[in-house]
Amino acid sequence: MDDPFASLPRSLRRRARRVRLAGEIPALIAVPEQDMPAPACIWLHGRTVYKELDPGRYLRWLRSGIAACAIDLPAHGERLDAERQKPEHTLDVLAQTIREIDVVVDELRRGSAGEGIDADRLALGGMSAGGMAALRRLCDPHPFRCACVEGTTGWLTELYHPSLPDNPGTPWGVRHPRERIAPLDPMEHLATFRPIPLLVLHSEQDEVVPWATQRAFVERLREHYRSQGADPAMIDVHTWEQTGAPAEHAGFGRFAGEAKDLQTAFLRRWLIDEA
């Protein structure tokens, strides 16, 4: 694979650096050009791609005063392992990613990796598999002010063992054992999910992660927020009936710009305007 960093827009490369967090986690860190330390979003990409994907996302954040810390998921990007990228190994990748989030936070809080970043104003976000890892990490005590996910689900059991009448199932046909799914399934750990602002973006025709699975999770999560005395409106959901994206899953097609703008405005609100 050609070096994805070299193909990034010059305006992004000028503000970005590649590092190995804790000596082993490949990360792309981009910091706005400003005097004060900037809040940051730790971003987790989806399966089979890499951290440099979608530079327009990072450029929008930088222009809004938000730093980016995007990592390669295990077996992806700079630590490529094509075999471990297969759907049969998704749970292994999720488990390792969830553990690594804390390593990333620690590295941003100390040493040169966090230069220019205000580690007291962090968001967590992810797409598809990255979003699954993010939602599970949010079920345990964490430092994040807000979170944003897209094309993902917080109900892994329903993803692999469809039961809802409007859940068509997934094209890969993998069914991990329920006992392996449960420790990684956010739906199984909602009791310890601290209510924070959460942005959810999804295509209603998503063929890879059916919207029915995420819709049901969001409904349950809103109930949890109410039980904690929190406003369920903190969960901000935007869906599109059809986007034209590949498999209605990656990038939101003709609504890509709108989705990125929604995400950037959300992060700016909770990391800067109302911080």
C-alpha positions, -999 to +999 in steps of 0.1 A: +000+000+000+013+035-009+019+058+020-015+073+028+001+102+048+019+114+016-015+117-002-031+139+025-038+175+016-008+198+021-028+219+045-034+189+068+001+175+065+015+209+076-004+205+109-001+168+113+025+143+126+027+105+128+037+090+161+037+056+178+019+059+211+034+038+238+058+026+211+031+005+194-001+023+184+002+042+151-015+076+154-021+106+133-021+137+154-031+171+139-033+203+160-048+237+151-025+266+145-032+286+176-015+298+208-037+279+233-039+241+237-068+227+217-095+202+227-092+169+208-112+140+194-098+105+195-111+090+163-114+052+155-119+042+118-139+012+106-127-022+096-104-027+065-094+010+062-068+032+080-065+064+100-056+087+071-090+081+055-113+110+051-090+140+056-119+164+051-131+153+086-098+164+102-095+196+083-130+207+095-120+200+131-087+220+127-105+250+113-129+249+142-101+248+168-103+210+175-073+187+173-075+152+159-059+120+172-067+092+148-053+057+155-049+027+132-071-001+146-052-033+154-043-052+122-049-020+101-029+007+085+007+008+097+001-025+115-016-043+086-026-079+091-051-088+063-062-121+080-072-103+112-092-078+093-117-105+083-152-105+100-143-136+119-118-116+139-138-085+146-143-092+183-106-096+188-100-063+171-127-046+192-113-060+225-078-047+218-091-014+206-111-008+237-080-015+258-059+008+237-082+038+241-068+043+277-033+041+264-040+068+239-055+091+266-025+085+289-001+094+260-020+126+252-018+136+289+020+133+291+050+136+269+054+150+234+024+132+219+000+156+236+018+188+226-007+214+217-037+194+231-058+201+261-062+166+275-090+178+299-112+184+269-114+152+250-141+136+228-142+100+216-156+090+182-156+062+157-172+048+126-185+012+122-161-011+142-145+020+156-178+032+168-186-001+185-153+001+204-161+037+214-196+029+227-183+000+248-155+021+263-181+047+273-198+021+295-169+023+320-155+053+339-139+076+314-127+112+309-146+122+277-168+153+275-188+140+245-188+113+218-198+109+182-204+077+162-215+068+127-226+037+108-223+016+140-243-001+167-242-005+204-261-038+203-236-064+191-257-094+200-285-082+176-259-075+150-247-111+150-279-128+160-308-109+143-341-110+161-359-077+153-385-079+125-368-051+106-333-063+110-322-079+077-290-092+091-255-087+077-239-098+044-210-116+059-230-142+079-206-145+108-223-154+141-200-151+171-210-171+202-231-150+225-208-156+254-179-140+234-201-110+224-215-102+258-183-087+274-179-063+244-216-055+239-225-020+250-261-030+254-250-054+281-233-027+301-256+003+300-260+004+337-225+020+340-229+043+309-224+079+322-248+102+303-228+126+281-237+144+248-237+118+221-240+123+183-253+094+162-252+094+124-266+066+103-280+057+069-314+039+074-305+016+045-271+006+059-264-029+046-234-036+069-247-023+102-285-023+100-301+009+114-326-013+134-298-025+157-286+010+165-321+025+167-330-001+194-298+007+212-304+044+212-339+039+225-326+019+254-298+044+260-323+072+262-342+053+288-310+049+308-304+087+306-338+093+320-332+068+348-300+088+357-319+121+357-302+132+325-319+147+295-323+121+268-321+149+242-283+148+249-284+120+224-285+137+191-296+114+162-294+122+125-303+096+098-307+097+061-331+074+043-306+068+015-272+083+008-258+066-023-227+055-003-212+020-010-236-004+008-251+027+023-224+023+049-192+042+042-190+080+040-227+090+036-224+095-001-240+127-013-246+137+023-209+134+033-203+171+037-235+175+057-225+147+080-190+161+086-205+196+093-229+181+118-201+163+136-178+193+136-206+216+150-214+190+177-177+188+188-173+225+188-204+230+209-194+205+236-156+209+236-153+247+231-186+267+233-200+249+264-168+236+278 
